[in-house]
Amino acid sequence: MIIGRNREQKVLREAYDSEYSQFVAIYGRRRVGKTFLVRETFDYQFTFEHSGVAQGNNRVQLTAFRDSLVDAGMHKVAIPANWMEAFALLRQFIRQAPEGKKVIFIDEIPWMDAPRSNFVSALEYFWNAFASARKDILLIICGSATSWIINKVLKNHGGLHNRVTCRLHIQPFSLYESRKYMDSRGMNFSQYDLLELYMALGGIPFYWSMLERGKSAAQNIDNLIFNENGQLHNEFNELYDSLFKNPEQYVNVVIALGNASSGMTREEIIKTCDLDGNGKTTRILEDLQECGFIRKIPFYGRNNNAIFTLIDNFTLFYLKFIKDNKTNDEQYWSHSYLSPVRSAWVGLAFEKVCFQHIKQIKQALGISGVVTTVYSWRVGPSPDGERGAQIDMLIDRADNMVNICEMKFSKQEYVVTRDDAMSLHHKAHRFITDKGQGKSVCLTMITVNGIAKIGYWSDIQQSITADDLFKE
């Protein structure tokens, strides 16, 4: 049973029902459920289905393609010498297929593009000279190596330029979808535990599928990640290796961002990671954004300037607790439940979750229909000695208001202290005097269980809770 993905299924069904042939490109990070989505949508019924072979050379890829043709019902097929011959065989197979729409599903297609294989040229020819000239083909290509899909297909400047008729970027589950998935499996975690699991695992369905009944959130995290035989113990390296052919520089960037809780500018990333300030750096940052690992947040009032922040939950968890962990404690998470390191992590991880649920935050603010832009903003000390200020989440609204959002993690109702109130008022003051003249400001706090009505709670004008973040 598919949880969520209603829009994606609708798009695929409309492509199937089209009176013309359609070329659909599906991409998204490893384990996010791309293959499952396609197979469930079409009830595992394909005219031809094939998957590329991880780390396979060109000969291995061509052999596997031949085997898939045989599995689909083609007989007496020799191993093709090259991809032009391979797609010629596929054309022959399609011509012999029964009347009706023919769904061709090629999964993990980036792996098929071995060095000097001319795979992309053969794919171009197959679509341009054959498939697009018919009305009965739905070609679906899919892959975890998002950068390959984007650069070799979606941004292709050759024969595939503008040939893709539909692109689907499969996103991780939201909190709502994660809870719905757990409910479907009869696993009744509390909302707090679901939030903690989400902060550690992100919304990756495959990760959630490995959670075991009868074990607490902490026990599951220990078993999956900290146990040396855990299914996610080596996931970090496998994740980046599967997405990028040369992952070292990508990993260096996410490590740098993992150490910078407030994010980094492009120039700071270049300096820290010893990168050249050229198109390759732009490509690395764009690829990481498309894969959902980092987020680019524009600076308010500064054109062409932005801050990059690590947004992938699992990567942040790995960098904070696994990368340099020398304890070999297979129950590390259970034993660290009250540790200062964990307390520091939950605050930062909760901020990431908030950025992943901007739609739900807007719903809670009652501005779903208002045009908004999410910014970051910072200012240094003023000439007259006022200290600097930074706002990590600033929601600029078309109705002439700005929400200055402060995110605070606490298992109980959060108590707004005098320091909290003074900090928020200072940020609002510096923002108004620096950039926000003419804008009304709303001090907004996002917490897990709301604000206790003691202390300086009345200084907060709007309060958002985890209940709001778990909304659809």
N, C-alpha and C positions, 0 to 999 in steps of 0.2 A: 504494500500500500504506500502510495506517495503522500508525504506530508508537505503541504504547501505546494509551491511550484505551479499554481493555477494559471498564472499568466504565461509561463513558459510552455505548459501543455497546450494552451489555447493557440499560441503562436505556431507550434509544431503541427497541430491539427489543421490550422488554416493553410499552412504550407502544403500539407497533404491534399487538401481539397481544392487547391488552386487549379485553374484550367491550363496553366503553363508549368513547365519544369521549374523547380526551385533549388537553390543552392544555399544551404543553411550551415553556418559556422558556429559551433558551440565551444566555448572555452571557459576556463575557471581553474582555480588551484586544485592540486591533487586532493583526492578524497572528498570533494564537495558534492558528488552525486551526479555527475554529468551522464555517465553511461547508464546508471540506473534510471534516470529520467527518460532517456530515449527508449530504452528497452521496455519500460513500463507503459509509456505512452503508446507504443505500437504493439504492445502485448507480445514482445519478443518475435514478431513476425517481420522478417526482412527478405527482400529478394536476394540481397547479398550483404553479408556482414563480415567485416575484417578488423583486426586490431594490429597495429604495429608492434614490433618486438623490441623491448627495451635493450639498448646497447647492442643491437644486432647490426652486423655489417650489411652491405647491399645485397650480397648473395643470400643471407639469412632472410632479409625482408622479402625478396622476390620469391624465395621458396615458401615462406609463410603465406604470401598472397596466392600462390598457386594452390596451396593446400586449402585455403578458404574457398576458392572457386570449386574445388572438388567437393568440399563439404556442402556447398550450395547446390550441387547436382551436375556439375560439368564433368564430363568423362574424358579420359585420355588426354590429359593436359601436361605438357612438358614444362619444366621450369623456364620461365621467360628469361631471355638474355639481358633485358633492360626494361625500364618502366614504360617505354612506348609499346613494347610487345605485351607487357602485362595489362595495360589499359585496353589494348586491342582485343585481348582475350575477354576482358570485362564487357566490351562493346558487343562482342559476339554472343556472350552469355545473355545479355539483356535482350538482344534481338530475338533470342529463342524463348524468352520468358512469356508466360501467358499475358493476355490483355489486362489492362488496368494499371493503376499507379504502381510504380516500382520504387521501393525504398532501398537506397544504397547507403549503408551506414559504415563509415570508415572511422574507427576509433584510434586514439593515440597516433594520429597521423604525423605529428612531428618526428616520431621515431623512424618513420619510413624514409625520411629525407637524409640518407647517409651521404657522407662527403663525396662530391663529384658524381652523384647518382643521376642528376638531371630529373629528379622526381617532380619538382614543381613545374617544369616545362611540359612533362607528360600529363600532369593533372590539368594544366591549362588547355592542352589540346583536347583532352577527353571532354571537358566541359564546353569549350567554344565550338569545336567541330562536330560534336555528337549530342551531348545531353541537352544543351540549350536549344538545339534545333528540333527537339521533340517536345511533347506536351505531357509526357507520362513518367517523368523521373523526379524523384525527390532525393537529392544528394545531401547527406548530412556528414560533415566532417567534425571531428571532436578531438580535443587534446588538452592535457594539463600544462604543456609548455606554452603558456599564454603568449610569451614574446614571439614564438614561432608563428602562431596563428595570426597575430597582429601584423608582424613585419613581413611575413612571406605571403599572406593571403589578403588580409583586410587592407593593408597599406601597399599592396603590390602595385608597381608602376608598369608592369608588363602586361601579359595576356590575361591576368586575373584582375586587372584594375576594374573596380566597381562591378565585378561579376557576382559577388555574394549578394543574394537577395534578402537574406535575413541573418542577423548576428544575435546570439544569445550569450550573455555573460552570466554564468550561474554563480549566484552569490551564496555565501554561507547562510545558515538558518539565523533568523532573529531569535530573541528570547522567547517570543510567543511560539514560534515554530519548534524550538527546542523543547519547550514544555509539552507541546502537543505530541511530539514524537515520544517523549518519555511516558506520557499518559497512554499512548497506543501500545506501549510495551508493558503496561501495568506496573511502572516504577514510580512510586509516589514520593519523590523528593520534595522537600519543602521549597518554598520560593527562594529562601536564602541559600540553600544548598544548590539549587539550579543556577543561581547567580554566580556562586563560587565556581561551579563547574564550567560555566560559560566564560568566566574570566581566565580560567586555565586552558580550556580546550578551544574556545571560540565556538562558532556555529557550524563546525564541520561534522556533517551527519555520520560519517564513518567512525569518527572518534566516539561519538555518543552511542553508536551501535555496540561498542565494546564494553559499555558499563554493565556491571553485574548486579542482579537483584540481591537484596539482602545485605549489601555492603554500603557503608556510608560514603558520602562524597569523598572524604579524605582517604578512605581505604581504596576506593576505585582509582584515585589519582596515584596513590602509592603503587598499586598493582600494575597500572598501565605505563607509568613513566619512571618511577624510581627503582622498581624491580628490574634487575639487569636482563631478565627475560621478558619484560613487559613489552607489549605490542607497540608502544610509542617511545620506548627507551631510546631508539636510534632514529626517530622520525625526523628530527631537525635536519640532519645531513641528507637523508633520503629525500626529504621535501625539496630542498634547494637543488640537489643534484638532478632531480626529475624535471625541474622547471627550466633550468638554465644550463647551457652547454659548458660554460665557464663560470661556475657559481662563486668563485672566490671573492670577486669584487662586490658582488651583490651581498654576500654574507658580511663583508667588511662594513658595508653601508648600514645594514640592519643592526649590526653590533654597535656601531657608533650611535645610531638613533636610540638603541636600547639603553645606552648610558646617559642619554640626554633627556631627562624627564620632560623638559619644556620644548623639545624639538630643536631642529637646527635649520639654518638657512642653507641654500645651495652652496654658498661660498664656504660656510663652516664645514659642510660635508666634504667638499673638495679638499680643504686644508687637512681635516682630520684623517681622511682616507687616502691622502696622497694621490688624488685623481687629477687628470688633466681637465681643464675647464673647456671641454669641447663637446662635440656631438655624442661621443661615447658616454660621457657622464649623463647627458640628457636622456640617452637611451636606457641607461641603468635605472634612473629615477622613474622614467615612464613605465618601464617593465614592472618595477616593484609596485607602482601604483595600480597598474592594470591587474596584477595578481592579487591585489588586496592586502599587501604587506605594509605599505606606508600610505599616508594621506597627505596631500598637499593642501594646506590651509592658507588662503591669501591673507596678507596683512591689510587691515582696514586703513584705507586712505593712501596706500602705497601701491601704485600700479606696477605690475611686473615684479612684485616682490612677495615672497611667501615663506612659510615655515613648513618643513617636512617633519612628520612625527610617525613613529612606529605604531601601527594600528592593529597588527595581527596578535591576537591573544596568546596563541600557543608559542609563537616566537618570543614574546616578552617573557612568558613563564619560563621557557627554556633558558634564556639569557640570565634571568635572575636567580634560578635555583638549580640548574643542571649543568650548565656549561663549565663552571669552575667548582662544582661540588666534588669534594674528595672524601666524603664521609663513608660512602658505600652503604649508607643506611637505607635499607629497602622499605622502611616505614618513616622516611624522612618527613613526609608531609603531616602525618599523624603526630609525630613527635614535635613538629615545629608550629603547631596550630596557634600557639600564643606567643610566638617569637617576635621580636621587633622587626626582623627582616620581612616576615610575612605581613606585619602591620603596614610596613612601608609599601609593600607590593600591592595590597588590596586597594589603597588609595589611587595609585597610578592606573591599575587595571580597571578600576571602576570608571575612571575618566575615559578610557578607551571604549568601554561599553556604551557610555553616553554618546560618544561621537558616532558609534555604529547605529544609534537609534534616534537620529535627528527627527525622523518622521514622527515617532511616538512623542518626542519632546514637543514638537509643534502642535500635535493633537492636544496634549495636556495644557498647553498655553492657549488653546482655542484659536490658533492662527493657521490651521491647515490650508485654508484658501488664500492666505496672504503670501505674496512673493517675498522670499527671504534669501539671505546669503549668510553663511556661517564664516566668520572671520576669526583670526587671532589678532591681538594688538599688544604692542608694548611701547613704552616710552622711557627714556632715561631721566636722570635727575634734571630738574628745571634750572634755569639760570639763577633763580632766587633761592635755590637750595632744597626745593621739594624733592623727596625721594621718587625714584622711578616707579613704574607700575606695569603689570602684565595681566592680560585677560586671555585665558586659553580658549574660551568659547564665547564669542560675541555674536548674537543673532541680530542682524540688521534687517529691519522690516520695512516693507513698502508703505506701511501706515504711520510712518514717522516715529517709530519707537525702536529702541534697542534693548534687548535682554542681555544683561551682563550675568553670565552663568557661573556659579561656583559649585563645584562637585565635591561632595564630602561623603566618605564611606564610614558607616557605623552600624553595628548590628542592632543597636537600640535607636530610639528617637535621637536625632542629633541635637545637641545643646549649642545654640549659637552664642559664642562668647563675645566679650567686649572686643577682643582682638579681631575676631571674624568680622564684626560689624564695622569697626574702624577701617579694616583692610578693604572691605567692599565699598564703603563710602569714599575712601581715598582713590580707589580705581575709577569710580564713577566721576569724581571731581577731575582727576587728571585726564580722563577720556573726554569729558565735556569741554574742558579748556583747551585741549590739544586738537581734537578732531570732531567732536560731537555737537558743536553749536547748532541749535535748532532741533535737536533730537531729544525726545523724552526718554528717560532711562528707567528701566525696571530691574531692580535687584532680584535675581532669581537663584534659588538654591536647589540642587538636585541631590537627594539623599536616598538611602535604602528604605528607611521606615519613617520618613517625615521629620518634622522639626518639633521638638518639645516646646511647649508654651511656657517657657521660663527664660530667664536671662534676656537676651536681645532679639528674641524671635520676631518681634513686631517690626524690626528693621528690614526684614525680608518681605518683599512684596508679592512674590509668587513662589510656591513650593511644589516641586515635582518629586515623586517617589518611584521606587521600583515597581509598584503596582502599575504606574503609567508606562514604564519601559516595557512591561510584559504585555501590553495591549497589542492587538493585531495592527 
